C-alpha cells in the first residue's frame, strides 16, 4: 500500500501541487497523468524519496518516509527520466553496483531484459559512449530487476525502439500481477498501460 497525505511541493514562487492525498492498494499499474509541467516527475521523485516534500507524509506498507527513510526506500525501486550515472561506468559496472547496494537483484529478470533489450554487446561500454536509448535500457534493467514491492518508473518507454518497448511492456505486465508499478503518461485518459488497464489514475493539472 502506497499512501500520500497532504503532499505539497513548491519551487521558488511556483506551487507544483498542494495538499495531494491518495492511497493505492495492492498490485497493479498506477498512473500519473498530466501535461508537461504538471508535476508528474516531481511527484514520482517525491514518492521515491529522491526529493523532499515541503509538507505532507508518504507511507509505504506502514513505513513512513519521514520517520524511517531507509526502511521506506528498501521497499521500492526507482528509475528517473534522466540518466544520473557517472560517465566512466560501464553497463556491467552499473548493474553490479545496484545489485550490491540493494542486495535483492532478480538475476533471471536482469538476464531476460539484457537479452530482450539487446544489451549484451554493450555490457563493457562506458555510459559516455552509449546512446540515450542504451543508457536508459541499463537503468531500467537495474531498477526492474530489484525485487522491490513497488516500482516507480518515470517515462520508462522514453528513447526505446519498438522492439525494446514491447519487451518492457511484457515484463511489466507480468510484474504488475504481484507488484505495485507507478508510472506517468501524457495521455488524457489511457485505457491500457503495458497492455493492462490501470488500477487507478491520478490526474495532475499544471499550476
C-alpha positions, 0 to 999 in steps of 0.5 A: 500500500502506497499512501500520500497525505497532504503532499505539497511541493513548491519551487521558488514562487511556483506551487507544483501541487498542494495538499495531494492525498491518495492511497493505492492498494495492492498490485497493479499499474498506477498512473500519473497523468498530466501535461508537461509541467504538471508535476508528474516527475516531481511527484514520482521523485517525491514518492521515491524519496529522491526529493523532499516534500515541503509538507505532507507524509508518504507511507509505504506498507506502514513505513513512513518516509519521514520517520524511517527513510531507509526502511521506506526506500528498501521497499521500492525501486526507482528509475528517473527520466534522466540518466544520473550515472557517472560517465566512466561506468560501464553497463556491467559496472552499473548493474553490479553496483545496484545489485550490491547496494540493494542486495535483492537483484532478480538475476533471471529478470536482469538476464531476460531484459539484457537479452530482450533489450539487446544489451549484451554487446554493450555490457563493457561500454562506458555510459559516455559512449552509449546512446540515450536509448542504451543508457536508459535500457541499463537503468531500467534493467537495474531498477526492474530487476530489484525485487522491490514491492513497488516500482516507480518508473518515470517515462520508462518507454522514453528513447526505446525502439519498438522492439525494446518497448514491447519487451518492457511492456511484457515484463511489466505486465507480468510484474504488475500481477504481484507488484505495485508499478507507478508510472506517468503518461501524457495521455488524457485518459489511457485505457491500457498501460503495458497492455493492462488497464490501470488500477487507478489514475491520478490526474495532475493539472499544471499550476 
